[in-house]
Amino acid sequence: MCRGNCSRRSGTRYHQPKQAWGLVLGVATGILVGEIIQFIPNPIAAMGSGVFISMLIASSFGLGPVVPIQAGVSVLLVLTLGAETAGYTRMVDVTIGAERNGAPS
């Protein structure tokens, strides 16, 4: 049972728009780093350095842990599936999801 101001607790609808747009920022960071890092000829070195760099950049934003996690996953998807499949499609999907999640009900 909630007593007092329950709308400001973590995990409620108060934090969902911020988390949703943080997810978009993480995915965008990962896609951007993945696009740049794919020119490294060694795929294992590209994956390792890409995940590290994207998570480092995303951590510097100071948002929740979802941002660097999504940045790292997005780099892996771009490098394994290709930028055409994982880049544009994933960005559109995440943006639509964030917009729907952030809209008032």
N, C-alpha and C positions, 0 to 999 in steps of 0.2 A: 504494500500500500504506500502511496506517496503522500507525504505531508509537506506542505509548503510549496515552493516553486519548483515543480517537477520538470518543467519544459526546458530547463537549462542543464539538465544532467547529460552526461556523455551517453551517446547511443540513442538519443531521442530525436525527434524530428527537428529540433533546434540545430543540431550539428550536421544533419544530412546534406544540406546544400553545400556547406563548406567542404565536407568530405568528398562529395561528388565532383566538385570542380577541382579539388586536389588530385583526384584520380585522373581527371583530364590533363592536368599539368604534368603528372608523372608519365602518362602515356605519351604525351607530346615530346617530353624530354627524351624518353627512350627511343622514340621513332627518329628524332633528329640525330641523336648520337649513333643509332644503328645505321642511318644513311651515310654518315661520315665514316664510321669505323669499318664498313663493309669493303673498303678498298685495301685493307690489310690482307696480304696474300695467304697467311696462315689462318685457317678458320678457328682453330682452338685459341690462338692468341687474340684473334678478333673478338671472340665471345668473352673471354676472360677480361680483357681490357675494356671492352664495351660495357659489360655489366658493372665493372668497378667504376668507370668514369660516370656512367649515367646515374648510378646510385649515389655517388659522391656529389654530383651536381644537384640531384633532387633532394638530398639531405640538407643541402645548404639553404633551401627555401624555408626551412623551419616549420613546415606543416606536419601533419600526422605521418605515421609509418607507412600508410598506404601509398604515399607519393614515391619514395625510393623503391618500394617493392614493385610497383607498376612500371617504373622506369626500367628496372632490370629485366622484368619479364618482356617488356616491349622490345628491348634490344634483342633478346633471344629469338623472339618471333620474327623480327625483321631479318635477322641473319639466317634463320633456318627456312622460313617460308618465302622470303623475298619481300622487298619493299612494296611491290605492286599489290600483293595479297594482304600482308600484315599491316602495312602502313596506313593507306587510305581507308580501307574497310574498317580497321580497328578504331581509327580516329573518329570516323563517322558514328560507329556504334557507341563508343564511349560518350561522345558529345550528346547524342540523342538520349542516352540513359541519364546523363547528368542533368540535362534540361528537364526531363520528365520527373526526376527525383527532386529537383530544386523547386518545382512549381508548387505553389500553395494548393492544398487539397480542400 
